[in-house]
């Protein structure tokens, strides 16, 4: 098995894309040094991915199309080895949330076949190895507030705004929640 990584541009800065022979195994926005993020993959993958410039070219095209508004879902093979058990079930359910819409953590739990597992859905969203391409940003709180997105709720808001998924009511609810 070979493991490679490359960077793909996004409006939020570069995203680290890691690949195996079976597909995309991880996509995460780069907060600091990409090398440090690559090293964090070693315990999960059991090996150090090699830097392979150009490995993310097809993904970069799809990301550009998505951010330009021309792509609504990603057509990239995913290697699910870093998402197992209920996390994988929840992330698979999240992939069914249509572009431009949102679902609550509880609604995703129902879609995943575990109606009382809304907290576990939140954990799955937090632990997703597939930022952006599995649209965990479309999962919101039952009170209509958007919740977190790792440590970047502003990224989640911008992704939802880009998709037109925030209604004026949701904007007012979110603004009210911020002032409490």
TORKOL-4160 file (C-alpha; in steps of 0.2 Angstrom, whole numbers, padded with zeros to 4 digits, m for minus):
180
<pt num="1" X="0000" Y="0000" Z="0000"/>
<pt num="2" X="0007" Y="0017" Z="m0004"/>
<pt num="3" X="0002" Y="0033" Z="0005"/>
<pt num="4" X="0005" Y="0050" Z="m0003"/>
<pt num="5" X="0000" Y="0068" Z="0001"/>
<pt num="6" X="m0002" Y="0084" Z="m0009"/>
<pt num="7" X="m0010" Y="0101" Z="m0006"/>
<pt num="8" X="m0025" Y="0108" Z="m0014"/>
<pt num="9" X="m0030" Y="0126" Z="m0014"/>
<pt num="10" X="m0047" Y="0132" Z="m0006"/>
<pt num="11" X="m0053" Y="0149" Z="m0002"/>
<pt num="12" X="m0049" Y="0145" Z="0016"/>
<pt num="13" X="m0031" Y="0141" Z="0012"/>
<pt num="14" X="m0023" Y="0125" Z="0007"/>
<pt num="15" X="m0031" Y="0108" Z="0011"/>
<pt num="16" X="m0020" Y="0093" Z="0014"/>
<pt num="17" X="m0026" Y="0078" Z="0004"/>
<pt num="18" X="m0019" Y="0061" Z="0008"/>
<pt num="19" X="m0021" Y="0046" Z="m0003"/>
<pt num="20" X="m0019" Y="0027" Z="m0003"/>
<pt num="21" X="m0020" Y="0016" Z="m0018"/>
<pt num="22" X="m0039" Y="0015" Z="m0014"/>
<pt num="23" X="m0043" Y="0033" Z="m0015"/>
<pt num="24" X="m0043" Y="0049" Z="m0004"/>
<pt num="25" X="m0040" Y="0044" Z="0014"/>
<pt num="26" X="m0040" Y="0061" Z="0022"/>
<pt num="27" X="m0044" Y="0079" Z="0017"/>
<pt num="28" X="m0041" Y="0093" Z="0030"/>
<pt num="29" X="m0039" Y="0112" Z="0030"/>
<pt num="30" X="m0021" Y="0116" Z="0034"/>
<pt num="31" X="m0020" Y="0126" Z="0050"/>
<pt num="32" X="m0002" Y="0128" Z="0051"/>
<pt num="33" X="0013" Y="0118" Z="0045"/>
<pt num="34" X="0007" Y="0105" Z="0032"/>
<pt num="35" X="0022" Y="0094" Z="0038"/>
<pt num="36" X="0015" Y="0093" Z="0055"/>
<pt num="37" X="m0002" Y="0088" Z="0049"/>
<pt num="38" X="0006" Y="0074" Z="0038"/>
<pt num="39" X="0015" Y="0068" Z="0054"/>
<pt num="40" X="m0002" Y="0067" Z="0063"/>
<pt num="41" X="m0008" Y="0054" Z="0050"/>
<pt num="42" X="0007" Y="0042" Z="0054"/>
<pt num="43" X="m0002" Y="0034" Z="0069"/>
<pt num="44" X="m0018" Y="0032" Z="0059"/>
<pt num="45" X="m0010" Y="0026" Z="0043"/>
<pt num="46" X="0004" Y="0016" Z="0050"/>
<pt num="47" X="0016" Y="0024" Z="0038"/>
<pt num="48" X="0023" Y="0041" Z="0033"/>
<pt num="49" X="0014" Y="0047" Z="0017"/>
<pt num="50" X="0026" Y="0053" Z="0003"/>
<pt num="51" X="0024" Y="0070" Z="m0004"/>
<pt num="52" X="0018" Y="0068" Z="m0022"/>
<pt num="53" X="0016" Y="0085" Z="m0030"/>
<pt num="54" X="0001" Y="0084" Z="m0042"/>
<pt num="55" X="m0007" Y="0069" Z="m0033"/>
<pt num="56" X="m0022" Y="0081" Z="m0028"/>
<pt num="57" X="m0024" Y="0088" Z="m0046"/>
<pt num="58" X="m0041" Y="0080" Z="m0050"/>
<pt num="59" X="m0047" Y="0084" Z="m0032"/>
<pt num="60" X="m0041" Y="0102" Z="m0034"/>
<pt num="61" X="m0052" Y="0104" Z="m0050"/>
<pt num="62" X="m0067" Y="0097" Z="m0041"/>
<pt num="63" X="m0064" Y="0109" Z="m0026"/>
<pt num="64" X="m0062" Y="0124" Z="m0038"/>
<pt num="65" X="m0078" Y="0119" Z="m0047"/>
<pt num="66" X="m0087" Y="0117" Z="m0030"/>
<pt num="67" X="m0081" Y="0134" Z="m0024"/>
<pt num="68" X="m0086" Y="0142" Z="m0040"/>
<pt num="69" X="m0103" Y="0135" Z="m0038"/>
<pt num="70" X="m0103" Y="0123" Z="m0053"/>
<pt num="71" X="m0101" Y="0107" Z="m0043"/>
<pt num="72" X="m0114" Y="0101" Z="m0030"/>
<pt num="73" X="m0106" Y="0084" Z="m0025"/>
<pt num="74" X="m0089" Y="0077" Z="m0026"/>
<pt num="75" X="m0085" Y="0062" Z="m0038"/>
<pt num="76" X="m0069" Y="0055" Z="m0029"/>
<pt num="77" X="m0066" Y="0038" Z="m0023"/>
<pt num="78" X="m0065" Y="0038" Z="m0004"/>
<pt num="79" X="m0054" Y="0026" Z="0006"/>
<pt num="80" X="m0064" Y="0024" Z="0022"/>
<pt num="81" X="m0051" Y="0016" Z="0033"/>
<pt num="82" X="m0050" Y="0031" Z="0045"/>
<pt num="83" X="m0069" Y="0031" Z="0048"/>
<pt num="84" X="m0076" Y="0015" Z="0055"/>
<pt num="85" X="m0091" Y="0009" Z="0065"/>
<pt num="86" X="m0104" Y="0022" Z="0068"/>
<pt num="87" X="m0093" Y="0036" Z="0062"/>
<pt num="88" X="m0093" Y="0029" Z="0045"/>
<pt num="89" X="m0112" Y="0026" Z="0046"/>
<pt num="90" X="m0115" Y="0044" Z="0051"/>
<pt num="91" X="m0104" Y="0051" Z="0037"/>
<pt num="92" X="m0112" Y="0040" Z="0024"/>
<pt num="93" X="m0129" Y="0047" Z="0030"/>
<pt num="94" X="m0122" Y="0064" Z="0029"/>
<pt num="95" X="m0117" Y="0062" Z="0011"/>
<pt num="96" X="m0136" Y="0060" Z="0007"/>
<pt num="97" X="m0140" Y="0078" Z="0013"/>
<pt num="98" X="m0143" Y="0088" Z="m0003"/>
<pt num="99" X="m0133" Y="0103" Z="m0008"/>
<pt num="100" X="m0141" Y="0119" Z="m0001"/>
<pt num="101" X="m0150" Y="0111" Z="0013"/>
<pt num="102" X="m0146" Y="0106" Z="0031"/>
<pt num="103" X="m0150" Y="0092" Z="0043"/>
<pt num="104" X="m0149" Y="0092" Z="0062"/>
<pt num="105" X="m0138" Y="0080" Z="0071"/>
<pt num="106" X="m0154" Y="0071" Z="0077"/>
<pt num="107" X="m0160" Y="0069" Z="0059"/>
<pt num="108" X="m0143" Y="0062" Z="0054"/>
<pt num="109" X="m0144" Y="0050" Z="0068"/>
<pt num="110" X="m0161" Y="0044" Z="0061"/>
<pt num="111" X="m0154" Y="0043" Z="0044"/>
<pt num="112" X="m0140" Y="0032" Z="0051"/>
<pt num="113" X="m0152" Y="0020" Z="0059"/>
<pt num="114" X="m0148" Y="0026" Z="0077"/>
<pt num="115" X="m0161" Y="0039" Z="0082"/>
<pt num="116" X="m0154" Y="0043" Z="0099"/>
<pt num="117" X="m0136" Y="0045" Z="0093"/>
<pt num="118" X="m0136" Y="0063" Z="0090"/>
<pt num="119" X="m0121" Y="0066" Z="0100"/>
<pt num="120" X="m0112" Y="0052" Z="0091"/>
<pt num="121" X="m0116" Y="0061" Z="0075"/>
<pt num="122" X="m0108" Y="0077" Z="0082"/>
<pt num="123" X="m0092" Y="0066" Z="0086"/>
<pt num="124" X="m0092" Y="0059" Z="0068"/>
<pt num="125" X="m0093" Y="0076" Z="0061"/>
<pt num="126" X="m0079" Y="0082" Z="0072"/>
<pt num="127" X="m0068" Y="0067" Z="0067"/>
<pt num="128" X="m0072" Y="0066" Z="0049"/>
<pt num="129" X="m0056" Y="0063" Z="0039"/>
<pt num="130" X="m0065" Y="0070" Z="0024"/>
<pt num="131" X="m0067" Y="0089" Z="0026"/>
<pt num="132" X="m0078" Y="0097" Z="0013"/>
<pt num="133" X="m0080" Y="0082" Z="0002"/>
<pt num="134" X="m0091" Y="0074" Z="0015"/>
<pt num="135" X="m0102" Y="0089" Z="0019"/>
<pt num="136" X="m0102" Y="0088" Z="0038"/>
<pt num="137" X="m0104" Y="0107" Z="0037"/>
<pt num="138" X="m0123" Y="0104" Z="0032"/>
<pt num="139" X="m0126" Y="0097" Z="0049"/>
<pt num="140" X="m0133" Y="0110" Z="0061"/>
<pt num="141" X="m0140" Y="0110" Z="0079"/>
<pt num="142" X="m0159" Y="0107" Z="0082"/>
<pt num="143" X="m0161" Y="0125" Z="0087"/>
<pt num="144" X="m0156" Y="0131" Z="0070"/>
<pt num="145" X="m0139" Y="0137" Z="0075"/>
<pt num="146" X="m0124" Y="0131" Z="0064"/>
<pt num="147" X="m0113" Y="0124" Z="0078"/>
<pt num="148" X="m0095" Y="0121" Z="0076"/>
<pt num="149" X="m0083" Y="0115" Z="0062"/>
<pt num="150" X="m0068" Y="0110" Z="0071"/>
<pt num="151" X="m0062" Y="0126" Z="0078"/>
<pt num="152" X="m0068" Y="0136" Z="0063"/>
<pt num="153" X="m0087" Y="0140" Z="0064"/>
<pt num="154" X="m0084" Y="0154" Z="0052"/>
<pt num="155" X="m0078" Y="0141" Z="0038"/>
<pt num="156" X="m0094" Y="0132" Z="0041"/>
<pt num="157" X="m0105" Y="0148" Z="0039"/>
<pt num="158" X="m0096" Y="0152" Z="0023"/>
<pt num="159" X="m0098" Y="0135" Z="0016"/>
<pt num="160" X="m0117" Y="0135" Z="0020"/>
<pt num="161" X="m0118" Y="0153" Z="0013"/>
<pt num="162" X="m0110" Y="0147" Z="m0003"/>
<pt num="163" X="m0122" Y="0133" Z="m0005"/>
<pt num="164" X="m0137" Y="0145" Z="0000"/>
<pt num="165" X="m0141" Y="0134" Z="0014"/>
<pt num="166" X="m0144" Y="0148" Z="0027"/>
<pt num="167" X="m0161" Y="0155" Z="0027"/>
<pt num="168" X="m0164" Y="0173" Z="0034"/>
<pt num="169" X="m0172" Y="0164" Z="0049"/>
<pt num="170" X="m0156" Y="0154" Z="0052"/>
<pt num="171" X="m0146" Y="0169" Z="0051"/>
<pt num="172" X="m0157" Y="0178" Z="0064"/>
<pt num="173" X="m0156" Y="0163" Z="0076"/>
<pt num="174" X="m0137" Y="0162" Z="0074"/>
<pt num="175" X="m0135" Y="0181" Z="0077"/>
<pt num="176" X="m0146" Y="0179" Z="0092"/>
<pt num="177" X="m0136" Y="0165" Z="0099"/>
<pt num="178" X="m0120" Y="0175" Z="0097"/>
<pt num="179" X="m0127" Y="0189" Z="0108"/>
<pt num="180" X="m0132" Y="0178" Z="0122"/>
